[in-house]
Amino acid sequence: MKKIEAIIKPFKLDEVKDALHEIGLQGLTVIEAKGFGRQKGHTELYRGAEYVVDFLPKVKVEVVCSDDMLDRAVEAIQQAARTGRIGDGKIFVSDIAEVIRIRTGERGEEAV
């Protein structure tokens, strides 16, 4: 099993959620986040004063899927989240050793 963590722009969340639903992935976790990458934020003007916005609003989407769904899931996220502009985000993939459903005690892919 694999865990996919995608850091995306907030306005792309619905598109990513719909894209994952279309390929058959049901459960996902969404976390509001702030951060910056290479762009290192930007400068804004507010009431005549300049200030630096270091941390930009982002959304972190987490999905756990079977190994055979990984490529389709990553492709779906990438296509749905892409704007073509700087700051589109990143996708991280890691291995999951075990999953346990708390309610039933199911383990492994049945618990996902």
Secondary structure as UniProt FT lines:
FT   STRAND          2..8
FT   HELIX           10..12
FT   HELIX           13..22
FT   TURN            23..24
FT   STRAND          29..35
FT   TURN            38..39
FT   STRAND          42..46
FT   TURN            47..48
FT   STRAND          49..53
FT   STRAND          56..65
FT   HELIX           67..69
FT   HELIX           70..81
FT   TURN            86..87
FT   STRAND          90..95
FT   TURN            102..104
FT   HELIX           108..111
//
